[in-house]
Amino acid sequence: LKHPQAEHEVPQGHEQFLLPPRIPKRSPNGEAPAAFAATAASMVSASLGDPWMYTLTGACDAQNDVNGMTFVKQGNTLSGAPYYKALRAEKYLYHDPDCQSSQDGTPRWILDGQRPDVNKTHDLDGDGNCDYIGRIDSRDTTHPPTSGEWTMLCEDGHYKQQFVVLLEGSTTTTTTLAKGATSTTTTSRNGTQSTTTKATASLSLNGACTYKRTLNGLIFDVVSTAADGSPIYKARG
């Protein structure tokens, strides 16, 4: 729900905003076709290499529920800016060139309870007001500031300055493989992955046939790795 005491925009002169190239003719309400928005977003995202996940800290007590929330990239808006959704919560982080549809607003990153409309050039939540959980002014559409003073709706319904930190996240998945090795995959920044394979244990061989019974009981330790990262073992002794 929106708070009735919305922060009002202060005109700061006409601003010009760069849009993706080859914009098709828009409808009277300023919207562009969804297909074009998706294509433009993917083009810009690929070139920017924007982070794909953030964890937020620094919100005031009235907004304590967003502290520790992790926001994961969902896609890009019409301007090419990435937008993020909180895990297990309807909270969004996005860039809006003009949250009041006044054509002379201040570009800013916004923390909101409404999903932004990726087909719109401004007022992405469609409420006609600059009403949100928090915001920080910025013309940088590649990613939100990782730290800075946010204007946030806090106690008693008043907007206050809060120092908010957005920590870029990464995920690490470790899988145990055969032969005592582990494979670790780390996904970070713009979603690229790196995988490393490491042996974590020695091997003991048993079950050889009678002809090769001398192999039974041998202990094999890792001595090197192959070109693909898999471990190479050598018997002790």
Salt bridges, closest charged atoms under 4 A:
GLU7 OE2 - ARG135 NH2 3.17
GLU9 OE1 - ARG108 NH1 3.17
GLU15 OE1 - ARG139 NH2 2.63
ASP50 OD2 - LYS73 NZ 2.65
ASP65 OD2 - LYS91 NZ 3.20
GLU90 OE2 - LYS85 NZ 3.81
ASP112 OD1 - LYS2 NZ 2.77
ASP125 OD2 - LYS2 NZ 3.09
ASP127 OD2 - LYS2 NZ 3.84
ASP137 OD1 - ARG108 NE 3.17
ASP137 OD1 - ARG135 NH1 3.04
GLU155 OE1 - LYS160 NZ 3.47
GLU168 OE2 - ARG189 NH1 2.67
ASP221 OD2 - ARG236 NE 2.64
